[in-house]
Amino acid sequence: MPTPEIVTSKSAKPKPAEVQKAAARKGDSGAALSDDELHQLIAQAAYRFAQQRSFAPGHELDDWLAAEAEVKQSIGLS
């Protein structure tokens, strides 16, 4: 599994390369991502959020929901 990119500033949230590539694929072909691809992108973004807060426990659901919203917005699903 590729290592998610590290974001050093919490105010700047660049789109992970994986999300940019998926959005480009969706936009170019008009085809939607598979459920597995969408799940993988969300998992990578959630990991990045957890990493930003040094993996402090108790925020796993918040990380997942924020990642899901970010990925879906990035690829135009929301």
N, C-alpha and C positions, 0 to 999 in steps of 0.2 A: 504494500500500500504506500503510495507516495506521501511524503511528509507535507502537511498543510503549510502554506506560506505563513510567515510570522508577521503580525501587524504590530508595529511598535507604538503607534499612537491610537488611543481609543476614540479620539474625535474623528480621525480619518479612517473610513472603512472601505478600502479598495476592494473591488470584487476579486475573489480568488481566481486564479487562472482557469481552474476547472469550470467555474460558473461562466466566465467569459466565453470559453470554448463551447460550452453547451448552448449558451444563448446564440452564438454565431451559427451553430449547427441548426438550431431550431429556426432561426431567421432565414438561413439560406435555403433549407429544404422544405420548411413548413411542417416538418415532422416533429411530433412531440417526443420528449424523452421517455424512456421506459421507466417503469416504477423503480427498478433496481438502480438506474442511473440517477434518478431524482433522490432516492434514499441515500446513495453514496455522496452526492453533493451536499445534502443536508448534514450528514454525519461529519464530513470534513469541516464544514462551517461551524458546527457545534463544538468540535474539537478545538478549533481556533478560538472560539469564545471562551471555552474553559481554560485554554492555555493563557489567554490574556489576563485572567484573574488567578493565575498560578494554581489552577485545579482545586481551588477551595471547594469543599463539598457543600451540598445543599442547593445547588443552582442548576442541576442537570436538566430539569424540565424547562427552566427559563432559557438555558443555552439552546436546547433543541427547538423551542418555539421561535426564538429570535433567528436562529439559523434557517428554519423553515420559511419564515417570512422574508428573510433576505434573499434566499435562493429563488423563491417563487416570484418575488418582485423583479429580480434580476433577469429572469427568463420570461417575464411577462405572463405569469400565471395568476397574478392577483390583481 
